[in-house]
């Protein structure tokens, strides 16, 4: 309650300042993040007489030429440890397709319009649990005529060659990933760029998707993960914590970590970048030794002592923000699955957000535990929360965020604005997937499963109010994790 009251005066000023722009923006310095629903043209009605698909959202038109799309689940599924995915006719993991992006700036978009982008691309199904559903998500890797990867700017986003086409279906609001990538991008140094679009695959309408920049390297990528073949110590790298034996992640799984031993879920840490073609033995060894040295520091009795301390290795504010964002929305994948940690040359370790589909009560565990702190026990945070200075920074930062980007009024207004922006595109999507939206019940009892877009939006709003109010009252209980009586052998 305290943070809600502290924010009322500021909210009044924010509302006045934002009225002209029809947006409720926190009065804090931003990272100049582009929020599509605030900057792109809005729906003004059909401008083609209703003769076909007519959308204010960009259109992504994909032509497979009749090929089977690889990456789909086969009948040979061995639980959650290892699963078998379909392959292309040549045995590969991708097929080559044609992609057009139609993104008119002064009128609606139609499938027959001249494209803003036209390119070849590698293509396959992506995701993990999302492969169980009829509305699939896809991976695109743009390529030129020579077959090499090609960075291309899409829908106003920075040029990149690898994109995820996320098709929200578990998230019946359609907006969790869009909302939290963008808000995280205001809070943190880096979060993936994303834009709503509508997808047509081989002439069939597939609904609303989120075109999302993947967390990897590219010539114009906002992360500096380039390989330095002459100096392996100057190479940037990206690690991913996820389920073992997921060959589709295109990683080299060779890091056995302390985090694996203390984490309570079945996961592994793997090199995600550099890829196999550029991961020399020297670079591989340098990455392994560097990450091992970081974890040796963090999981030792000297974890908070001078030159051996964890803060010599990580961007502490980044780790604090990452924790608070994920804890606030109860994203239970954090520190277990789809967890990315990266290191740019000469920079400390940082974490990057990914995958909020199951957040804010949209997951069975979250439904059963709406009022719990759990993520402070995940991965690196088991040790970080033993340190009083780290916990104190978490408490201070929570207060700052509740007066800005995690303010209740701002979040609820954000949802309303995005829903309004999607407008008829959401209606088309929900008509296309009406049976799946109405009948999927993955959250336990019937009262916890929304059966419509509108119901899902209201349930997400209620969860934000409930979660924020509970954390306001209990956030200081996190201090118990750094109390001397609990950590005598560490805090000496």
C-alpha positions as CSV (number, residue, x, y, z in Angstrom):
1,X,0.0,0.0,0.0
2,X,2.8,2.4,0.9
3,X,4.3,2.4,-2.7
4,X,0.8,2.9,-4.1
5,X,0.2,6.0,-1.9
6,X,3.7,7.4,-2.6
7,X,2.9,7.2,-6.3
8,X,-0.4,9.0,-6.3
9,X,1.0,12.5,-6.5
10,X,3.4,11.5,-9.2
11,X,0.7,9.7,-11.1
12,X,-1.4,12.9,-11.2
13,X,1.5,14.8,-12.7
14,X,2.1,12.0,-15.2
15,X,-1.5,11.9,-16.2
16,X,-1.5,15.6,-17.0
17,X,1.8,15.4,-18.9
18,X,0.6,12.4,-20.9
19,X,-2.9,13.5,-21.8
20,X,-1.9,15.1,-25.1
21,X,-0.1,11.9,-26.1
22,X,-2.9,9.6,-24.8
23,X,-0.3,7.7,-22.8
24,X,0.4,7.3,-19.1
25,X,4.2,7.4,-19.0
26,X,6.3,7.3,-15.8
27,X,8.2,10.5,-15.2
28,X,11.6,8.9,-15.4
29,X,14.5,8.9,-17.9
30,X,13.9,6.3,-20.6
31,X,16.0,4.2,-22.8
32,X,14.2,5.7,-25.9
33,X,12.3,2.4,-26.3
34,X,9.9,2.3,-29.1
35,X,6.5,1.1,-28.0
36,X,4.6,0.2,-31.2
37,X,1.2,1.0,-29.8
38,X,2.3,4.5,-29.0
39,X,4.1,5.3,-32.3
40,X,2.6,3.3,-35.1
41,X,-0.5,4.2,-37.1
42,X,-3.7,3.1,-35.5
43,X,-6.7,1.4,-37.0
44,X,-9.0,3.9,-38.8
45,X,-11.2,1.3,-40.4
46,X,-11.0,-0.7,-43.6
47,X,-9.7,1.2,-46.7
48,X,-10.3,-1.5,-49.3
49,X,-14.0,-2.2,-49.2
50,X,-13.6,-5.3,-47.1
51,X,-12.4,-7.4,-50.0
52,X,-9.6,-9.2,-48.1
53,X,-7.3,-8.9,-45.2
54,X,-6.9,-5.2,-44.3
55,X,-4.9,-4.4,-41.3
56,X,-3.2,-1.5,-39.6
57,X,-0.6,-4.0,-38.3
58,X,2.3,-5.0,-40.5
59,X,1.7,-8.3,-42.4
60,X,4.3,-11.1,-42.7
61,X,3.6,-13.3,-45.7
62,X,5.5,-16.6,-45.8
63,X,5.6,-19.0,-48.7
64,X,7.0,-22.5,-48.1
65,X,6.4,-23.7,-51.7
66,X,4.4,-26.6,-50.2
67,X,7.3,-28.0,-48.0
68,X,6.7,-29.6,-44.7
69,X,7.8,-27.2,-41.9
70,X,10.4,-28.9,-39.7
71,X,10.6,-28.7,-36.0
72,X,7.2,-30.1,-35.2
73,X,6.7,-32.7,-32.5
74,X,6.7,-36.3,-33.8
75,X,5.1,-39.3,-32.2
76,X,8.5,-40.2,-30.7
77,X,8.3,-38.0,-27.6
78,X,10.3,-39.1,-24.5
79,X,8.7,-37.0,-21.7
80,X,10.2,-33.6,-21.1
81,X,13.9,-34.7,-21.0
82,X,14.3,-35.4,-24.7
83,X,11.9,-35.0,-27.6
84,X,12.0,-35.8,-31.3
85,X,11.3,-33.1,-33.8
86,X,10.5,-33.5,-37.5
87,X,13.2,-32.6,-40.1
88,X,13.2,-31.3,-43.6
89,X,13.2,-33.7,-46.6
90,X,17.0,-33.4,-46.8
91,X,17.3,-34.2,-43.0
92,X,18.1,-30.6,-42.0
93,X,16.4,-28.6,-39.3
94,X,15.2,-25.8,-41.5
95,X,13.7,-25.2,-44.9
96,X,14.2,-22.2,-47.2
97,X,11.2,-20.0,-47.7
98,X,10.2,-16.7,-49.2
99,X,9.2,-13.9,-46.7
100,X,7.5,-10.6,-47.5
101,X,6.8,-7.9,-44.9
102,X,4.2,-5.4,-45.8
103,X,4.4,-2.3,-43.7
104,X,2.7,0.8,-45.2
105,X,3.2,4.0,-43.4
106,X,0.2,5.9,-44.7
107,X,-2.5,3.3,-45.1
108,X,-3.6,-0.2,-44.1
109,X,-1.7,-3.3,-45.2
110,X,-3.0,-5.8,-47.6
111,X,-1.4,-9.1,-48.8
112,X,-1.1,-7.8,-52.4
113,X,0.7,-4.6,-51.5
114,X,4.3,-4.0,-52.5
115,X,6.5,-5.3,-49.6
116,X,8.8,-3.2,-47.5
117,X,11.0,-6.3,-47.1
118,X,11.4,-9.3,-49.4
119,X,13.9,-11.9,-48.6
120,X,14.7,-15.6,-48.4
121,X,14.9,-17.1,-45.0
122,X,15.6,-20.3,-43.2
123,X,12.4,-21.4,-41.4
124,X,11.3,-23.9,-38.8
125,X,9.0,-24.3,-35.8
126,X,10.4,-23.0,-32.5
127,X,9.6,-23.1,-28.8
128,X,9.1,-25.8,-26.2
129,X,5.7,-26.2,-24.7
130,X,4.2,-24.0,-27.5
131,X,4.8,-26.9,-29.9
132,X,1.9,-28.8,-28.3
133,X,-0.6,-26.2,-29.7
134,X,-2.1,-25.7,-33.1
135,X,-1.0,-22.1,-33.4
136,X,2.8,-22.6,-33.7
137,X,5.7,-20.2,-33.3
138,X,8.5,-20.0,-35.9
139,X,12.1,-19.1,-36.3
140,X,13.3,-17.0,-39.2
141,X,16.9,-16.5,-40.3
142,X,17.0,-14.0,-43.2
143,X,19.5,-14.9,-45.9
144,X,20.7,-13.2,-49.2
145,X,21.0,-14.7,-52.6
146,X,24.4,-16.2,-51.7
147,X,22.7,-18.1,-48.8
148,X,24.6,-16.2,-46.1
149,X,22.7,-14.7,-43.2
150,X,21.6,-11.1,-43.9
151,X,20.8,-8.4,-41.3
152,X,17.5,-6.7,-42.2
153,X,15.6,-3.9,-40.5
154,X,12.0,-5.0,-40.0
155,X,9.1,-2.8,-38.9
156,X,11.4,-0.1,-37.7
157,X,13.5,-2.4,-35.5
158,X,17.3,-2.5,-35.7
159,X,18.7,-4.7,-38.4
160,X,19.1,-8.4,-37.4
161,X,19.1,-11.7,-39.3
162,X,17.4,-13.9,-36.7
163,X,13.8,-13.3,-35.6
164,X,11.3,-15.2,-33.6
165,X,7.7,-15.2,-34.8
166,X,5.9,-15.7,-31.5
167,X,2.3,-16.9,-31.8
168,X,0.6,-16.3,-28.5
169,X,-2.1,-18.9,-27.8
170,X,-1.4,-20.0,-24.2
171,X,-1.5,-16.2,-23.4
172,X,-5.0,-15.4,-24.4
173,X,-4.4,-11.7,-23.8
174,X,-1.9,-11.7,-26.7
175,X,0.2,-9.1,-25.0
176,X,2.3,-10.5,-22.1
177,X,5.6,-10.8,-24.1
178,X,5.0,-7.4,-25.9
179,X,4.3,-5.6,-22.7
180,X,7.1,-7.0,-20.6
181,X,9.8,-6.9,-23.3
182,X,9.1,-3.2,-23.7
183,X,8.8,-2.4,-20.0
184,X,12.0,-4.4,-19.4
185,X,13.6,-2.4,-22.2
186,X,12.9,0.8,-20.3
187,X,14.3,-0.6,-17.0
188,X,17.3,-2.5,-18.3
189,X,20.1,-1.8,-20.6
190,X,18.9,-4.4,-23.1
191,X,15.7,-6.3,-23.9
192,X,14.6,-7.7,-27.2
193,X,12.9,-5.5,-29.7
194,X,9.4,-6.6,-30.8
195,X,6.4,-5.6,-33.0
196,X,2.9,-6.9,-33.4
197,X,2.1,-8.2,-36.9
198,X,-0.4,-10.6,-38.6
199,X,0.9,-13.6,-40.4
200,X,-0.2,-15.5,-43.5
201,X,1.4,-18.8,-44.2
202,X,1.0,-20.3,-47.6
203,X,-2.1,-18.2,-48.2
204,X,-3.8,-19.1,-44.9
205,X,-4.4,-16.5,-42.1
206,X,-2.6,-17.5,-38.9
207,X,-3.5,-14.6,-36.6
208,X,-1.6,-12.0,-34.5
209,X,2.1,-12.7,-33.9
210,X,4.9,-10.9,-32.2
211,X,8.0,-10.4,-34.4
212,X,10.8,-10.5,-31.9
213,X,14.6,-10.0,-32.1
214,X,16.3,-13.1,-30.8
215,X,19.1,-12.7,-28.2
216,X,22.2,-13.4,-30.3
217,X,24.8,-11.6,-32.4
218,X,24.5,-9.8,-35.8
219,X,26.5,-7.2,-37.7
220,X,24.1,-4.4,-36.4
221,X,23.0,-6.2,-33.3
222,X,22.6,-4.1,-30.1
223,X,24.6,-6.6,-28.2
224,X,28.4,-6.8,-28.8
225,X,28.9,-10.5,-29.0
226,X,31.5,-10.5,-31.8
227,X,34.2,-13.2,-31.9
228,X,37.8,-12.0,-31.7
229,X,39.8,-14.9,-33.2
230,X,43.1,-13.3,-32.3
231,X,42.2,-12.7,-28.7
232,X,39.7,-15.2,-27.2
233,X,39.5,-13.1,-24.0
234,X,38.0,-10.2,-26.1
235,X,35.2,-12.4,-27.4
236,X,31.6,-11.7,-26.3
237,X,29.5,-14.7,-25.5
238,X,26.0,-15.7,-24.6
239,X,24.9,-18.6,-22.4
240,X,21.5,-20.1,-22.1
241,X,20.1,-22.1,-19.1
242,X,17.4,-24.5,-20.3
243,X,16.4,-28.1,-20.5
244,X,19.2,-30.6,-21.4
245,X,19.3,-32.3,-24.8
246,X,17.4,-29.7,-26.7
247,X,19.4,-30.0,-29.9
248,X,17.2,-27.5,-31.7
249,X,18.7,-24.7,-29.6
250,X,21.9,-25.0,-31.7
251,X,24.2,-24.9,-28.7
252,X,27.3,-26.6,-27.5
253,X,26.4,-28.2,-24.2
254,X,29.6,-28.4,-22.3
255,X,29.4,-26.3,-19.2
256,X,28.8,-28.1,-15.9
257,X,28.0,-25.4,-13.4
258,X,27.5,-24.7,-9.8
259,X,24.1,-23.4,-10.7
260,X,23.1,-26.9,-12.0
261,X,24.0,-28.4,-8.6
262,X,21.9,-26.0,-6.5
263,X,19.0,-25.5,-8.9
264,X,15.9,-27.5,-8.1
265,X,14.8,-28.0,-11.7
266,X,16.1,-30.1,-14.5
267,X,18.3,-27.7,-16.6
268,X,21.7,-27.2,-18.1
269,X,23.9,-24.3,-19.1
270,X,25.1,-24.1,-22.7
271,X,27.0,-21.8,-25.0
272,X,24.5,-20.1,-27.2
273,X,26.9,-17.8,-28.9
274,X,29.4,-18.1,-30.6
275,X,27.8,-20.9,-32.7
276,X,29.5,-24.1,-33.8
277,X,31.2,-22.6,-36.9
278,X,33.0,-19.9,-34.9
279,X,33.5,-21.7,-31.6
280,X,37.2,-22.6,-31.7
281,X,38.8,-24.7,-29.0
282,X,40.6,-21.5,-27.7
283,X,37.3,-19.5,-27.6
284,X,35.5,-22.4,-26.0
285,X,38.1,-22.9,-23.3
286,X,38.2,-19.1,-22.6
287,X,34.4,-19.0,-22.1
288,X,34.4,-22.0,-19.9
289,X,37.2,-20.7,-17.7
290,X,35.7,-17.3,-17.4
291,X,32.3,-18.5,-16.4
292,X,33.8,-21.1,-14.0
293,X,35.8,-18.3,-12.3
294,X,32.6,-16.2,-11.9
295,X,30.7,-19.1,-10.3
296,X,33.7,-20.0,-8.2
297,X,33.6,-16.5,-6.8
298,X,29.9,-16.4,-6.3
299,X,29.5,-19.9,-4.6
300,X,32.5,-19.5,-2.3
301,X,32.7,-18.3,1.3
302,X,34.5,-15.3,-0.1
303,X,31.6,-14.3,-2.3
304,X,31.3,-10.9,-0.7
305,X,35.0,-10.3,0.2
306,X,37.1,-7.7,-1.6
307,X,38.6,-8.7,-4.9
308,X,37.0,-12.1,-4.7
309,X,33.5,-10.7,-4.4
310,X,30.6,-11.4,-6.8
311,X,30.3,-7.7,-7.7
312,X,33.6,-7.8,-9.5
313,X,31.9,-10.1,-12.0
314,X,28.3,-9.0,-12.5
315,X,26.4,-5.8,-13.2
316,X,24.6,-5.8,-9.8
317,X,21.9,-3.4,-10.9
318,X,21.1,-5.6,-13.9
319,X,20.7,-8.7,-11.6
320,X,18.5,-6.7,-9.3
321,X,16.2,-5.4,-12.0
322,X,16.0,-8.9,-13.7
323,X,15.0,-10.4,-10.4
324,X,12.4,-7.8,-9.6
325,X,10.7,-7.9,-13.0
326,X,10.4,-11.6,-13.0
327,X,9.4,-11.9,-9.4
328,X,6.7,-9.2,-9.8
329,X,5.1,-11.1,-12.7
330,X,5.9,-14.5,-11.2
331,X,7.7,-15.7,-14.3
332,X,8.6,-19.2,-13.0
333,X,10.9,-19.9,-16.0
334,X,13.4,-17.5,-14.5
335,X,16.7,-19.1,-13.4
336,X,15.6,-22.5,-14.8
337,X,14.4,-22.3,-18.5
338,X,14.9,-19.7,-21.2
339,X,17.4,-17.9,-19.0
340,X,20.1,-15.9,-20.8
341,X,23.3,-14.6,-19.3
342,X,25.7,-12.7,-21.5
343,X,29.1,-11.0,-21.4
344,X,30.2,-8.3,-23.8
345,X,34.0,-7.8,-24.1
346,X,35.4,-5.9,-21.1
347,X,31.9,-5.8,-19.5
348,X,30.4,-7.7,-16.5
349,X,27.9,-10.5,-16.8
350,X,24.3,-9.4,-17.4
351,X,21.0,-11.1,-17.7
352,X,18.4,-10.7,-20.4
353,X,14.6,-11.2,-20.1
354,X,12.8,-13.8,-22.3
355,X,9.4,-15.5,-22.5
356,X,6.6,-14.1,-20.3
357,X,3.8,-16.2,-21.7
358,X,3.3,-18.0,-18.4
359,X,3.6,-14.9,-16.2
360,X,1.0,-13.1,-14.1
361,X,-1.0,-16.2,-13.1
362,X,-0.9,-17.9,-16.5
363,X,0.8,-21.0,-15.1
364,X,-0.4,-23.8,-12.8
365,X,2.3,-23.1,-10.1
366,X,1.5,-19.4,-10.2
367,X,-2.2,-20.1,-9.7
368,X,-1.5,-22.2,-6.6
369,X,1.1,-19.8,-5.2
370,X,-0.1,-16.2,-5.9
371,X,1.5,-14.8,-2.7
372,X,5.0,-16.3,-2.5
373,X,8.6,-15.3,-3.2
374,X,10.3,-18.2,-5.0
375,X,12.7,-16.8,-7.5
376,X,15.2,-15.6,-4.9
377,X,16.1,-19.3,-4.5
378,X,16.9,-19.8,-8.2
379,X,20.3,-20.2,-9.7
380,X,22.7,-17.3,-8.8
381,X,20.2,-15.7,-6.5
382,X,20.6,-18.4,-3.9
383,X,23.9,-16.8,-3.1
384,X,23.2,-13.2,-3.9
385,X,20.3,-13.1,-1.4
386,X,22.8,-14.1,1.4
387,X,24.4,-10.7,1.0
388,X,22.8,-7.8,2.9
389,X,23.9,-5.1,0.5
390,X,22.3,-7.0,-2.4
391,X,19.0,-7.5,-0.6
392,X,19.0,-3.8,0.4
393,X,19.5,-2.8,-3.2
394,X,16.5,-5.0,-4.1
395,X,14.3,-3.3,-1.5
396,X,15.4,0.2,-2.7
397,X,15.0,-0.6,-6.3
398,X,11.5,-2.1,-5.8
399,X,10.4,1.2,-4.3
400,X,11.8,3.1,-7.3
401,X,10.1,0.8,-9.8
402,X,6.7,0.9,-8.0
403,X,6.8,4.7,-8.5
404,X,7.6,4.3,-12.2
405,X,7.6,1.4,-14.5
406,X,5.9,-1.0,-12.1
407,X,3.3,1.5,-10.9
408,X,-0.1,-0.1,-10.8
409,X,-1.9,2.8,-12.6
410,X,0.8,2.8,-15.4
411,X,0.5,-1.0,-15.9
412,X,-3.3,-1.0,-16.1
413,X,-3.3,1.9,-18.5
414,X,-0.6,0.2,-20.6
415,X,-2.8,-2.9,-21.0
416,X,-5.8,-0.8,-22.0
417,X,-3.8,1.1,-24.6
418,X,-2.4,-2.1,-26.2
419,X,-5.8,-3.8,-26.3
420,X,-7.2,-0.7,-28.0
421,X,-4.3,-0.6,-30.4
422,X,-4.8,-4.2,-31.5
423,X,-8.5,-3.6,-32.1
424,X,-9.8,-5.6,-35.1
425,X,-6.5,-7.5,-35.4
426,X,-7.2,-9.2,-32.0
427,X,-10.8,-9.9,-33.1
428,X,-9.6,-11.6,-36.3
429,X,-7.0,-13.6,-34.3
430,X,-9.6,-14.7,-31.7
431,X,-12.0,-15.7,-34.4
432,X,-9.3,-17.8,-36.1
433,X,-8.4,-19.6,-32.9
434,X,-11.9,-19.5,-31.2
435,X,-12.0,-23.2,-30.3
436,X,-8.5,-23.2,-28.8
437,X,-9.2,-20.1,-26.7
438,X,-12.5,-21.3,-25.4
439,X,-11.5,-24.9,-24.7
440,X,-7.9,-24.9,-23.5
441,X,-7.9,-25.4,-19.7
442,X,-4.3,-25.7,-18.5
443,X,-4.5,-23.9,-15.2
444,X,-6.4,-26.3,-12.9
445,X,-9.9,-25.4,-11.8
446,X,-12.3,-23.8,-14.3
447,X,-12.4,-20.4,-12.5
448,X,-8.7,-19.9,-13.2
449,X,-9.0,-20.5,-16.9
450,X,-10.2,-17.6,-19.0
451,X,-12.4,-18.6,-21.9
452,X,-12.3,-15.3,-23.9
453,X,-9.9,-12.5,-24.7
454,X,-11.8,-10.1,-22.6
455,X,-11.8,-12.4,-19.6
456,X,-8.1,-13.1,-19.9
457,X,-7.3,-9.3,-20.0
458,X,-9.4,-8.7,-16.8
459,X,-7.7,-11.7,-15.0
460,X,-4.3,-10.3,-15.9
461,X,-5.2,-6.9,-14.5
462,X,-6.5,-8.4,-11.3
463,X,-3.3,-10.4,-10.9
464,X,-1.2,-7.2,-11.3
465,X,-3.2,-5.5,-8.6
466,X,-3.1,-8.5,-6.3
467,X,0.6,-9.2,-6.8
468,X,1.7,-5.6,-6.5
469,X,-0.3,-5.0,-3.3
470,X,1.0,-8.2,-1.7
471,X,4.7,-7.3,-2.6
472,X,4.2,-3.8,-1.2
473,X,3.3,-5.2,2.2
474,X,5.9,-8.0,2.3
475,X,8.9,-7.0,0.3
476,X,11.0,-6.4,3.5
477,X,10.6,-10.1,4.4
478,X,13.3,-10.8,1.9
479,X,15.8,-9.6,4.5
480,X,15.4,-12.9,6.3
481,X,17.6,-14.5,3.5
482,X,20.6,-12.4,4.4
483,X,20.2,-12.5,8.2
484,X,23.5,-13.4,10.0
485,X,21.8,-16.3,11.9
486,X,21.0,-17.9,8.6
487,X,24.4,-17.4,6.9
488,X,27.1,-17.5,9.6
489,X,29.5,-19.5,7.5
490,X,29.2,-17.1,4.5
491,X,28.8,-13.7,6.2
492,X,31.7,-13.5,8.6
